[in-house]
Amino acid sequence: MEKLKSVPGITLIILLTIAVLWIFVAASGFFDKNIYKPQIQTYKTSDSPILYNNLKSDQQLNVTKQDLTEHSTPIQHIDKFSKQVTEDKSMEVFKSSPEVKGVAFVSATIKPLEYELTERFWGWRSNDIINVTDNVNNFQLGVLEITRRTVVLLTERISRTGSSASFNPHLEHAMNWFMIKSDKYWFPSPESKYRAGLKELKAYRDELENSRAFFYTRADNLLPLLMTYEDLLGSCDENLIKRKEDEGTNVSFFHADDYFFYAKGVASAMVIMLEAIEKDFHIIIESRNGMEVLHHAHEMCETAANISPWIIINGDMDGILANHRANMAAPISHARFYIGVLIKILST
């Protein structure tokens, strides 16, 4: 009888254990798959939205309002994580860049960090007092680093005619807000300042749409941004392949996943940025025959972003167990190589 009485207690313990594990897995971001992989994006640059798909440069067309009216057919938008559904192949006409240069680029800069702040379960986590989700924390730091570096180059180079031109005030404010330390708890909190930075970027995007701001798609403006991305990927690559830390100790199991998820965050945000670069810098890249190289870089970043093991194992290179840092290093290294090739192409 005593054994039978203990059965409900054991069942309760099992159910509580399952509930705790489920909450932990959800909090760690395991269920957030392909969060930056939209199949179709919309940027409103006039009364009618212009739709375009990812990386279809060979089919890009110049679309006017009249074209949109003539070719418009029913289209169904599903969630950002779902597949695109169209009712007619004539929708190919929408595979075009936005009419206003820079709108796609600024929107892509906004999207990854905005997701981390407003849509991810538990929000921004690097400054949490109770911190048990270091994987997501490092992923978010990778996203933040792409946002920071992109906004700096957008402020200092892409939005200006030259070194003597004044900074756009919205971009200057955004650049400053994104420099707030990610692990500060308050005074100020990073979440509030990052949201303020995103608000400034949206204000700049509105100015672009109303022809009150500038976005210059010259090769000499794009090159510094690509060089910055190349350097960041190089840093990720080194952390993914190194066997020892700077102080001489072996890379531990607990640090291996930090390097892995930081690189994954960088790659995930860079996928979106490379798509936007293709849209807004299409003419200059196509004129130098660099589009195929850009597509290869995008593909490698996407490959890195989609590596999602249940647990990060730091096995030996010739061992039975996997080495997920090395798995991540392969596409990261390839992406860095292709961006380096694109830099050389645009420099000639």
C-alpha positions in Angstrom: 0.0 0.0 0.0 2.8 2.4 0.9 4.4 1.9 -2.6 1.0 2.7 -4.2 0.7 5.9 -2.2 4.1 7.0 -3.4 3.1 6.7 -7.1 1.3 10.1 -7.3 4.3 11.7 -5.7 6.7 10.3 -8.2 4.4 11.3 -11.0 4.2 14.8 -9.7 8.0 15.0 -9.5 8.3 13.7 -13.1 5.8 16.3 -14.4 7.5 19.1 -12.5 10.9 18.0 -14.0 9.5 18.0 -17.5 7.9 21.4 -17.0 11.2 22.9 -15.7 13.1 21.4 -18.6 10.6 22.8 -21.1 10.8 26.3 -19.6 14.6 26.1 -19.7 14.7 25.0 -23.3 12.2 27.6 -24.3 14.2 30.3 -22.5 17.5 29.2 -24.1 16.0 29.9 -27.5 16.0 26.4 -28.8 12.6 26.8 -30.4 13.7 30.0 -32.2 14.6 28.6 -35.6 15.5 30.6 -38.7 14.3 33.8 -37.0 16.0 36.0 -39.6 15.0 34.1 -42.7 12.0 35.8 -44.2 10.8 34.5 -47.6 9.4 37.8 -48.7 9.9 41.4 -47.5 7.9 44.5 -47.9 9.3 48.1 -47.8 6.8 50.8 -48.3 8.4 53.5 -50.4 5.3 55.1 -51.9 1.5 54.5 -51.9 2.0 51.0 -53.0 4.4 48.5 -51.3 7.2 47.0 -53.4 7.8 43.3 -52.8 10.9 41.4 -53.5 12.4 38.0 -52.7 15.8 37.1 -51.5 18.8 37.0 -53.8 17.1 37.0 -57.2 19.3 39.7 -58.8 19.3 38.2 -62.2 15.5 38.8 -62.4 15.4 42.3 -60.9 13.3 44.8 -62.8 12.7 48.5 -62.6 9.2 48.7 -61.2 7.0 51.9 -61.3 3.6 52.5 -59.7 2.0 51.8 -63.1 3.9 48.5 -63.4 2.7 47.5 -60.0 -0.9 48.2 -60.9 -0.7 46.3 -64.2 1.1 43.3 -62.9 -0.5 43.0 -59.5 -2.1 39.6 -58.7 -3.3 38.1 -55.5 -0.6 37.2 -53.1 -0.9 35.8 -49.6 1.5 36.7 -46.9 2.3 34.1 -44.4 4.4 34.4 -41.2 8.0 35.6 -41.5 9.1 32.0 -40.9 6.8 30.4 -43.5 7.2 29.8 -47.2 6.1 32.4 -49.7 2.7 31.6 -51.4 1.9 33.2 -54.7 -1.0 32.5 -57.0 0.7 33.5 -60.3 4.2 33.4 -61.7 3.7 36.9 -63.0 4.6 38.0 -59.5 8.2 37.8 -60.7 7.8 41.5 -61.5 8.0 42.3 -57.9 11.6 41.0 -57.6 13.0 44.5 -57.6 14.9 46.8 -55.4 13.0 49.5 -53.5 12.6 52.7 -55.5 14.3 54.6 -52.7 17.9 53.6 -52.3 18.9 52.8 -48.7 15.4 51.8 -47.4 16.2 48.1 -47.7 19.6 48.6 -46.1 18.3 50.6 -43.1 15.4 48.1 -42.6 17.8 45.2 -42.6 20.0 47.0 -40.0 16.9 47.4 -37.8 15.4 44.0 -38.1 17.8 41.6 -36.2 18.3 43.8 -33.1 14.6 44.7 -33.0 13.7 41.0 -33.0 16.0 40.4 -30.0 14.6 43.3 -28.1 10.9 43.0 -28.8 10.0 39.5 -30.1 12.4 37.0 -28.5 11.1 35.2 -25.5 12.5 36.9 -22.4 13.9 39.8 -24.5 17.4 41.2 -24.0 19.3 38.9 -21.6 22.9 40.0 -21.3 22.1 42.2 -18.4 19.8 39.9 -16.5 20.5 39.5 -12.8 19.6 35.8 -13.0 21.5 34.7 -16.0 21.2 31.1 -17.1 20.9 31.4 -20.9 24.4 32.2 -22.0 23.8 30.8 -25.4 21.2 33.3 -26.3 23.2 36.0 -24.6 26.2 35.4 -26.9 24.0 35.1 -29.9 22.5 38.6 -29.1 26.0 40.0 -28.7 26.9 38.8 -32.2 23.8 40.5 -33.6 24.6 43.7 -31.6 28.1 43.8 -33.0 26.8 43.7 -36.6 24.3 46.4 -35.8 27.0 48.6 -34.2 29.5 48.3 -37.0 26.9 48.8 -39.7 25.5 51.9 -38.1 29.0 53.4 -37.6 29.7 53.0 -41.3 26.3 54.2 -42.3 26.8 57.3 -40.2 30.4 58.1 -41.2 30.5 57.0 -44.8 27.4 55.8 -46.6 25.1 58.7 -45.7 27.7 61.4 -46.4 29.2 62.9 -49.6 32.7 63.0 -48.0 34.7 63.8 -44.8 33.6 67.5 -44.9 29.9 66.7 -44.8 27.9 66.8 -41.6 26.6 63.7 -39.9 22.9 63.0 -40.1 21.6 63.8 -36.6 19.4 60.7 -36.4 22.3 58.4 -37.4 24.7 60.1 -35.0 22.3 59.6 -32.1 21.7 56.0 -33.1 25.4 55.3 -33.3 25.9 56.7 -29.7 23.0 54.7 -28.3 24.2 51.4 -29.7 27.5 51.9 -27.9 26.0 51.5 -24.5 27.4 48.4 -22.8 25.2 45.4 -23.3 25.5 44.1 -19.7 24.6 47.4 -17.9 21.5 46.9 -15.7 20.3 50.5 -15.6 21.3 54.2 -15.7 20.9 53.7 -18.6 19.6 50.2 -19.4 20.8 48.9 -22.8 17.3 47.9 -23.8 16.0 51.5 -23.6 18.9 53.0 -25.5 18.9 50.3 -28.1 15.2 50.9 -28.7 16.0 54.6 -28.9 18.7 53.8 -31.5 16.3 51.8 -33.6 13.8 54.7 -33.4 16.5 57.0 -34.8 17.2 54.6 -37.6 13.5 54.5 -38.5 13.4 58.3 -38.5 16.4 58.3 -40.9 14.5 55.8 -43.1 11.5 58.0 -43.2 13.7 60.9 -44.3 15.1 58.8 -47.1 11.6 57.9 -48.3 10.7 61.6 -48.3 13.9 62.7 -50.0 15.2 64.6 -47.0 18.3 62.4 -46.3 21.0 60.8 -48.4 22.3 57.3 -49.1 25.3 57.1 -51.5 25.8 53.7 -53.2 29.4 54.3 -54.3 32.0 51.5 -54.2 34.2 53.6 -51.9 31.3 53.7 -49.4 30.6 50.0 -49.5 34.2 48.9 -49.2 34.8 50.0 -45.6 31.6 48.2 -44.5 32.7 44.9 -46.2 36.2 45.3 -44.7 34.6 45.6 -41.3 32.5 42.5 -41.9 35.6 40.7 -43.0 37.5 41.6 -39.8 34.6 40.5 -37.7 34.3 37.2 -39.4 38.1 36.8 -39.0 37.7 37.3 -35.3 34.9 34.7 -35.1 37.0 32.3 -37.2 40.0 32.5 -34.8 37.8 31.9 -31.7 36.2 28.9 -33.4 39.4 27.1 -34.4 41.8 28.0 -31.6 42.8 25.3 -29.1 44.0 27.5 -26.3 42.9 30.7 -24.7 45.2 33.8 -24.5 46.4 32.8 -21.1 47.5 29.4 -22.4 44.7 27.2 -21.0 42.7 24.9 -23.3 39.3 26.2 -24.6 36.9 24.8 -22.1 33.5 23.1 -22.7 31.8 26.2 -21.2 33.6 28.7 -23.4 33.2 26.6 -26.6 29.4 27.3 -26.8 30.0 31.0 -26.2 32.2 31.3 -29.3 29.8 29.1 -31.2 26.7 31.2 -30.5 28.5 34.5 -30.9 29.5 33.5 -34.4 26.0 32.2 -35.1 24.6 35.6 -34.1 27.1 37.4 -36.4 26.2 35.2 -39.3 22.4 35.4 -38.8 22.5 39.2 -38.8 25.0 39.3 -41.7 22.7 37.2 -43.9 20.1 40.0 -43.8 22.7 42.7 -44.4 24.2 41.0 -47.4 20.7 40.7 -48.9 20.2 44.4 -48.4 23.6 45.2 -49.9 22.6 43.3 -53.0 19.4 45.3 -53.3 20.8 48.8 -52.7 24.3 48.4 -54.2 23.1 46.2 -57.0 24.3 48.5 -59.8 27.9 48.9 -58.6 28.3 45.2 -57.7 26.8 44.0 -61.0 28.9 46.4 -63.0 32.1 44.8 -61.5 30.8 41.3 -61.9 30.7 40.7 -58.2 27.2 39.4 -57.7 28.1 35.7 -57.8 30.7 36.2 -55.2 28.2 38.1 -53.0 25.8 35.2 -53.4 28.5 32.8 -52.2 29.2 34.9 -49.1 25.5 35.0 -48.4 25.1 31.3 -48.8 28.0 30.6 -46.4 26.5 33.0 -43.7 23.2 31.3 -44.1 24.8 27.9 -43.7 26.4 29.1 -40.5 23.2 30.6 -39.2 21.3 27.3 -39.7 23.7 25.1 -37.7 21.7 24.3 -34.6 22.9 21.3 -32.5 21.0 20.5 -29.3 24.2 20.7 -27.3 27.6 22.2 -28.3 30.3 19.5 -28.1 34.0 20.5 -28.1 35.4 17.1 -29.2 38.9 16.4 -30.7 39.3 17.0 -34.4 40.0 13.3 -34.9 37.8 12.1 -32.1 34.4 10.2 -32.2 32.5 13.2 -30.7 31.7 16.2 -32.8 33.5 19.5 -32.6 30.8 22.0 -33.3 33.2 25.0 -33.2 35.0 23.5 -36.1 31.7 22.9 -37.9 30.8 26.5 -37.5 34.3 27.7 -38.5 34.0 26.1 -42.0 31.2 28.3 -43.3 32.4 31.4 -41.4 35.8 31.0 -43.0 34.3 30.6 -46.4 32.1 33.7 -45.9 35.1 35.7 -44.9 37.0 34.5 -48.0 34.2 35.5 -50.4 33.8 38.9 -48.8 37.6 39.4 -49.2 37.2 38.5 -52.9 34.4 40.9 -53.3 36.5 43.6 -51.7 39.2 43.0 -54.3 36.7 43.1 -57.1 35.2 46.4 -56.0 38.7 47.9 -55.4 39.7 47.5 -59.1 
